[in-house]
Every structure is written in C-alpha cells, then in structure tokens.
Amino acid sequence: MTSFGTQIAIVDDKPNEVIEIQRNLQKRNVGYTFYDATPDKRSYPDSPIETLDTIFLDLHYGERGVRDFDEYQPANWINKLVPENHKYFLVAWTLDTDDFVKVLNVLSQLNKTPYAFFAAQKNRYQQGDTYDIEKLFSDIERTQKDIKITNTVKGQIIAIEEDKVVVKCRVSEDKPIFQVRRFDMDLFKNGSLIPELNSFIKIQITTEPGIRTIEFFKTNEDMRGDFEVDDFFKDFNDPKLFGG
C-alpha cells in the first residue's frame, strides 16, 4: 500500500476532481484535509501542519487561459501548509504538468522544496466522469520506491567502549536537540575514521527502500558551539538564593 504517512493535504478548486482521492484515502484509513483553492473561497490553515506528509496540489485555480497561470498561487499554498525545514512528498494533480517546473522554482526560492515529487496529469487517469485512483496510487508508490534520502547529522564522540562508540548527535539544525546513540565499532573500522574521545564527526545516513547505510566522516569544522547547552540551573549554586 502506498506509504502516504500520517497527514495529507488536498488542494484543488474543483472538489469533484479529488473526490475519488478522498474515498480511496478513507478506505486506507489515512487522514486528510481538503482545501478549496477557488480564489474567492480559499481559506489557508491558521498555521503550518507539523504532521504533514503528502500534498496533492492542483496548479490552476480558475484561470481563463494558459497565459493567466500564476505559479505563485500554488506555491503560496505550499508555503502556508508546510513548516520550515519540513520534509514532505508533493503530488502535482493537474491538467497541465508543464507548469510544475515554474512552481518548483518558486518553492526553491521559499526554501519549501519537497524531498520528492510526482507530476500526475489528470486526464491520464480519467475514466469517463471519474478517475482511476488505484492506478494513480500505484504510480506514486513506484516513484516512492525509487526515493533515496540522505541526511547528515553532526556528532561528538563522548565515550569509546570495547565494541561500541557512544556519540552525542545533534538531531535538529534549528534547536539544541540531542540524542545519544551507540554505534558498533565495526562501522568505524569499515572507514578511515579512527574514533577519538571528544572529537567531532559528521554522520551521513542514507535511506533507500529496504536499505539503510551509515557512514562517518572526519571534519575540521569547529562544532563546539553546536553542542553547547545553556545551564539554566547554574544560578542555583549561588548561596544567596537560599539565604546563605
């Protein structure tokens, strides 16, 4: 079954063209929210959706001709729906996929580019007055299976055990959020990195369907500031606070 995740947004100015998508998602018990993109009816969410995983995005909202296309309108929907630095999968569900490149260019300027996307031309899936959504979902699933995601995490080696290396990993670029993880020593032996206590490293995690690889790299970057955490309790050592 297609792995849409926990939350889907559907943006279209013609509700009848997404009704089959909604029905199929309901069969799969997948949560979604429909947003009417008709210019005089549009209602953006109050704030970006933190659990958003996938967006079905129509590109054209009531234009009278090809020259009337405004790529900033669909891009603005993405900007309103997607939080900063949030990964999401984008499905362009539209009658004209040629304009999708223009939308992607605007999303790049906004720093809201999807980690992967699928351009679906509506008339390719049309069956009389309805759409073959099973075929659409199958095509999306094939695209998802080819996705390769690479993340780089900053780390500091805080302990070296007999067969493990303990690393404090900064899992957020924006906030000082850390996780302590133990990695097999063999992972380091497979590379050229010799673990040293308190040294900083970069961890590259590559995820593909059925495969996950972890690589460690030395760095000359001074990352001490990335691992410093304010001591909110330091003033409690002051005896004046306790009448001393």
Residue pairs with C-beta under 8 A, 6 or more apart in sequence:
1 28
1 141
2 28
2 137
2 138
2 140
2 141
2 144
3 141
3 144
4 25
4 28
4 30
4 53
4 54
4 89
5 53
5 54
5 89
6 31
6 51
6 53
7 31
7 32
7 33
7 49
7 51
7 52
7 53
7 54
8 25
8 30
8 31
8 32
8 33
8 52
8 53
8 54
8 55
8 56
9 32
9 33
9 35
9 49
9 52
9 54
9 55
9 56
9 81
10 18
10 21
10 22
10 32
10 33
10 34
10 35
10 55
10 56
11 35
11 37
11 55
11 56
11 57
11 58
11 74
11 77
11 81
12 18
12 34
12 35
12 36
12 37
12 56
12 58
12 93
13 36
13 37
13 38
13 39
13 58
13 60
13 61
13 62
14 58
15 34
15 36
17 58
17 93
17 122
17 131
18 34
18 56
18 58
18 93
20 130
20 131
20 133
21 56
21 93
21 131
21 133
21 136
22 32
22 34
23 133
24 133
24 134
24 137
25 31
25 32
33 45
33 49
35 42
35 43
35 44
35 45
35 77
35 81
36 42
36 43
37 58
37 61
37 73
37 74
37 77
38 61
38 62
39 61
39 62
39 73
42 61
44 77
44 80
44 81
45 80
45 81
48 80
48 81
48 82
48 83
48 84
48 86
49 81
49 82
49 83
50 83
50 86
52 81
52 82
52 83
52 86
52 88
53 88
53 89
54 88
54 89
54 90
54 91
55 78
55 81
55 82
55 88
55 89
55 90
55 91
55 114
56 91
56 93
57 74
57 77
57 78
57 90
57 91
57 92
57 93
57 94
57 103
58 74
58 93
58 94
59 69
59 71
59 74
59 92
59 94
59 96
59 99
59 100
59 103
60 69
60 94
60 95
60 96
60 99
61 73
61 74
63 69
63 70
66 96
69 96
69 99
69 102
71 99
71 102
71 103
71 105
71 106
72 106
74 103
75 103
75 106
75 107
75 110
75 112
78 90
78 107
78 110
78 112
79 110
79 112
82 88
82 112
84 111
84 174
85 111
85 173
85 174
87 114
87 115
88 114
88 115
89 114
89 115
89 116
89 117
89 118
89 144
90 114
90 116
90 117
90 118
91 117
91 118
91 120
91 140
92 100
92 103
92 117
92 118
92 119
92 120
93 120
93 122
94 100
94 119
94 120
94 121
94 122
95 121
95 122
95 123
96 121
97 119
97 120
97 121
100 117
100 119
104 113
104 117
107 113
107 114
115 147
115 149
116 143
116 144
116 147
118 139
118 140
118 143
120 136
120 139
120 140
122 131
125 131
125 132
125 133
125 135
125 136
126 132
144 209
145 209
146 209
147 208
147 209
148 206
148 207
148 208
149 206
149 207
149 208
150 204
150 205
150 206
150 207
151 204
151 205
151 206
151 207
152 202
152 203
152 204
152 205
153 169
153 170
153 171
153 202
153 203
153 204
153 205
154 169
154 170
154 200
154 201
154 202
154 203
154 223
154 226
154 227
155 167
155 168
155 169
155 170
155 200
155 201
155 202
155 203
155 216
156 167
156 168
156 198
156 199
156 200
156 201
156 223
156 227
157 165
157 166
157 167
157 195
157 196
157 197
157 198
157 199
157 200
157 201
158 166
158 167
158 168
158 180
158 197
158 198
159 165
159 166
159 197
160 166
160 195
160 197
161 182
161 185
162 185
163 184
163 185
163 186
164 182
164 183
164 184
164 185
165 182
165 183
165 184
165 185
165 187
165 188
165 195
166 180
166 181
166 182
167 180
167 181
167 182
167 183
167 201
167 203
168 178
168 179
168 180
168 227
169 178
169 179
169 180
169 181
169 203
170 176
170 177
170 178
170 226
170 227
171 177
171 178
171 179
176 226
176 228
176 229
178 227
178 229
183 214
183 216
185 195
187 214
187 216
188 194
188 195
188 216
191 215
191 216
191 217
192 218
193 201
193 216
193 217
193 218
199 218
200 219
200 221
200 222
200 223
200 224
200 227
201 216
201 217
201 218
201 219
202 216
202 217
202 219
203 214
203 215
203 216
203 217
204 214
204 215
204 216
204 217
205 212
205 213
205 214
206 212
206 213
206 214
206 215
235 241
